[in-house]
């Protein structure tokens, strides 16, 4: 997928990494990146109904936030009994 740009004289295309997938809107899904993870990743669920649980294995240390419709979702308290 490409993002069309215009720089004033020439037109061009920049690579836009997108990974569309069709999933059922019930269940648990896990995503693990095998290469360099993105600095900014957006997940969009387009469905009329349903609920999914998504876990992203992100191996870089840092501070992360999750937002839904522009509102930041507060993290859950750490629970060591859950395991992997």
C-alpha positions as CSV (number, residue, x, y, z in Angstrom):
1,X,0.0,0.0,0.0
2,X,1.3,3.4,-0.9
3,X,0.7,6.9,0.3
4,X,0.6,9.5,-2.5
5,X,2.5,12.7,-2.0
6,X,3.0,15.9,-3.9
7,X,6.2,17.9,-3.3
8,X,5.3,20.9,-5.5
9,X,6.6,19.7,-8.8
10,X,6.8,15.9,-8.8
11,X,4.4,13.4,-7.5
12,X,5.7,10.4,-5.6
13,X,4.7,7.5,-3.4
14,X,6.0,6.7,0.0
15,X,5.7,3.2,1.3
16,X,2.9,2.9,3.9
17,X,3.2,-0.2,6.0
18,X,-0.2,-1.7,6.5
19,X,-1.1,-5.2,7.5
20,X,-4.8,-5.7,6.9
21,X,-6.3,-8.9,8.4
22,X,-9.7,-10.4,8.7
23,X,-10.4,-11.9,12.2
24,X,-13.4,-13.1,14.1
25,X,-14.7,-10.5,16.6
26,X,-14.7,-13.0,19.4
27,X,-11.6,-14.4,21.0
28,X,-8.0,-13.7,22.0
29,X,-5.3,-12.7,19.6
30,X,-1.5,-12.3,20.1
31,X,0.8,-10.3,17.9
32,X,4.6,-10.8,18.0
33,X,6.9,-8.7,15.8
34,X,9.9,-10.6,14.5
35,X,11.8,-7.5,13.3
36,X,12.3,-4.0,14.4
37,X,8.9,-2.8,16.0
38,X,7.3,0.4,14.9
39,X,7.5,3.6,16.9
40,X,3.8,4.3,16.3
41,X,1.3,1.5,15.6
42,X,-2.4,1.8,15.1
43,X,-4.9,-1.0,15.3
44,X,-8.4,-0.5,14.0
45,X,-11.3,-2.9,14.5
46,X,-14.2,-2.3,12.0
47,X,-17.1,-4.4,13.1
48,X,-20.7,-3.9,14.1
49,X,-20.5,-6.0,17.2
50,X,-18.1,-8.3,19.1
51,X,-15.2,-8.1,21.5
52,X,-11.6,-9.2,21.2
53,X,-8.7,-9.3,23.5
54,X,-5.4,-8.3,21.9
55,X,-1.9,-8.8,23.4
56,X,1.1,-7.3,21.6
57,X,4.5,-8.7,22.5
58,X,6.7,-5.6,22.3
59,X,10.2,-6.2,23.4
60,X,11.5,-2.7,23.6
61,X,11.7,-1.0,27.0
62,X,9.8,2.3,27.2
63,X,6.6,4.0,28.1
64,X,3.5,3.1,26.1
65,X,-0.1,4.4,26.1
66,X,-3.3,3.0,24.6
67,X,-6.0,5.3,23.4
68,X,-9.5,4.6,22.2
69,X,-11.4,7.3,20.3
70,X,-8.9,9.9,21.5
71,X,-9.2,8.9,25.2
72,X,-6.2,7.3,27.0
73,X,-7.1,3.9,28.6
74,X,-5.5,3.5,32.0
75,X,-3.4,0.4,32.5
76,X,-4.3,-2.5,34.7
77,X,-2.4,-3.1,37.9
78,X,0.4,-5.6,37.5
79,X,-0.6,-9.2,38.4
80,X,2.3,-11.7,38.8
81,X,-0.1,-14.6,39.0
82,X,-1.2,-14.3,35.4
83,X,2.0,-15.5,34.0
84,X,2.8,-15.5,30.2
